[in-house]
Amino acid sequence: MSNTSNFREALREAKGQPLLGPNVISNALPYLGGGLILTAVGAYGGLGVINSNPQIFMPTFWIAMIGELILFFVARNIAEKGNNATALPLLAIYSLLSGYTISGILFVALSTAGVGIQGVGIAALSCGVTFIAARNIGSNLSDKDGIALTQTVQLGVIALVIVLFGQLIFSFFGVYTPSWLEIGISGIGVLLFAGAAVVDFYILPRTYRNEQYLPAALSMYLTYINLFIFILRLLIALNGRD
């Protein structure tokens, strides 16, 4: 999904505009695939740390998280200026760090009865199915429907971020989300990011030129990583409920 920080600007530019980059998504797909492969490598490394040196995982997790956030903004800005040669290695490192930071939820999923490796596979397969469906739907949306869906998903994601931030704050005080509420939050997250996948195929060709394939790939990457995480959260909540 188009990055939250410039979402309104992208939406405004997309209104009533012809396709700026009719081939930008096709150009971005190899880089999206490469980023997901690097994420898998980073996640494998994170799982290795959890299994061999669990005491160092959380400190390294926060280091990776901070580095990931810095790289996201730096690499995105460079990529949007068209400097692909500089942005590409930064995005590669970003993908590795992203994999490391999701290794925690992967470990929980693999350790949860009823989820395990098959649940991880289901989450990955669901992202692939969503991609196919979203491409068919989003590429054929009218301007009216595309703008309406984009605005709805934008508002929903903002609300979801606020809820997740509240969850994080409460967890610092030892207050954790009840399982039924976690199921609801995770289910809403799945729906929102499935909608965001459709939005990508509508808004990205109207926002980026063909040669701006890296920021387009980053937008899609964020959508599918978040969709994957929320599917895993939902499976964990469903199978871990009392």
N, C-alpha and C positions, 0 to 999 in steps of 0.2 A: 504494500500500500504506500502511496506517496507519503513521504516523511511528515510527521506531525507538525514540525516547526515551520514548514513552508506549504502546508496543506491548503490553507485558504488562498494563497497566491496561485498555486497550481490550479485550483478549482476555478478561480476567477479568470485565469488565462485560457482555461479549457472551454468556457462558455461560448458557444456559437462559433468556435474556431474550427477550421478544417484540420485534417491530420497533418501535424508538423513532421512526424516521423512514422510513416506507415510501416516501415520495416524495423523500427527500434526494438520491438519485443523479440522478433526473430534474431536480431543482432545480439540481444542481451542474453538469450537462452544459454549459450555455451558458458558464459561467465556465471550465470546463476547456477548451472550444474557444477561448475568448478568450485564455486563458493560452498555449495552444499557438501561436496566431497571433502573439502578442507575442514568443514564443520564436523563431519564424522571423524576425521583424524584427530581434531582437537578434543572431541568428546571421548574418544578411545583413550587418549592420554590422560584426561581427567579421571576416567574410571580407573585407570592404572594407579594414579596417585591415591585415590580413595581406598583402593584395595591394599596398596603397599605401605603408604604413609598417610593414614587418615588425619593425623594431627596437623599436617601442614596444608590440608586441602582448603579450609576456610580462609586462612591468610592469603593463599595464592588465588583463591576465588575472588576476593575483593580487589586484589591487585589486577587480575585479569579484567574484572568488571570496569574498573576505572580506566584501564588502558583501552578497553573496547569502546567506552563512551567517547574518549578523546579521539580515537581513530575514526569513529563514525562521523563526527562533525568535520574533522580535517579532510578525510578521504572524500566525503560527499561534496564538500565545497570545491575541492580540486577537480573532482570528476565533472561537476556541473560547469566548470570553466573549460572543459574539453581537454584537460591535460591527462589523458588516459594512461600514458606511460608512467607518470608519477603516481597516479591514483591506484593502479592495478596492484602493485605490491602491498600498498597500505590496506587495500580491501582484502587481500589474501591473508594478511596478519589478523585483520579484524575477524575474518571467518574462523580462523584457528582459535582465537580468544573466545568467540561466541560459542564454539563447540565445547571449550573448556568450561564455560559458565553454565551450560545446560547439562553437563555431566552429572550434576547433583540430582536433578529430577529424573534423569535416566537411571541412576543408581536406585532411587526410590522405586521407580517403575519396575525395574528388574527384580527388586527384592519383595515386591508386593504380590501375594498369591492372587492368581487370576489375571494378572497383567503379564509380567515377565517379558521374555523376548518376543512372544507372539503379540503382546500389546504394543510394543515398540514398532513391530512390523505393521500392525494394523494402522497405527498413527501415520507412519510413513506412506503406506498405500493410500490412506484417506487423503493425504495431501496431494498425491498424484492424481487421484480421481477428481478432486476439487479443481486442480489445474486444468484438466481436460474440459470439465463442465464450464468453468469460469471463462475459458478462452472462447467457447462457443457462444456463451450468453453475453459476456462483456463486449465482444467485438461487434455484436449486432444490436446493442442498445441504441435507442434514439437519444437525442440530446436531452429531451425532457426527462426520460427515465434515468439516463445516466447521471444527470445532475441531482435528481431526487435521491437516488441510491447513494451517491457520493456524500451528500449532506447528511443522510441518515446514519451511514457508517461512521462518518467523522464524529458526530455527536455521541454515538454509542461508544466509540473507542475512547473519547475523552472521559466519559463517565466511568468506563472500565478502568482506566488508569487511576482515577481518583479512588475507586474502590480498592484496587491493588495496593495503592500507597497506604490507605487506611489499614489494610491487612498487615502490611509490613510494620507500621507503627505499633499496632496492637501486639504483634508478635514479640516486639522488644520488651513489652511488659508482661509477657507470659500469657496473653489472651489470644487463643487460637480460634479460627473460624470453625463453627460446627459443620459436620459432614454434609448435612442437607444444604447449607448455604454454600459450601464449597462446590457441591454438585451444580447448584444454580449458577454461580459465578463462572465456573468452567464451561458449562453448556452455553451460556451467553457469549463467552469468549470465542467458542468454536463457531457459533453463528456469525458473530461480527467479522471474524477474520476470513470466513468463507465468503461473506459479502465483500470484504476488502479485496479478495482475489478477483472477483468480478469487476470491481471498481478499477483495479490495475489495468485490465485490458481495455477499459473505456478511456481512462484519463491519461495513461502514459503516452500513447501515440499523439495526444493533443498537447502534451506538455514538453516532451523531449524530441529533439531532432534525431535522425537516424544514427549520427555519429555520437550521440550522448547515450550510448548503450550501457555504460557503467552505472550511472545513477538510476537508470531504469531497472537494471539487474539488482541493484541494492534495494530498491523499493519492493520488488517481488520477493527478494530474499527475506526481508523483514516480515512480509505477509506470511510466507510459508513456515518460517521458523516459529512465529507466534502461533500459527494454526497448529503446528506439530506439538508445541508445548501445551496448549490448552486441551488438545485431544488427550494427551498423556495425563494431564491434571484431572480430566473428567474420568478417565479409566481408573486412575488411582483412587479418586473419591468414591466411585461406584463400588469398587472391590474392597476398599478399606473401611467402608462405613460399618457402624456398629449394628 
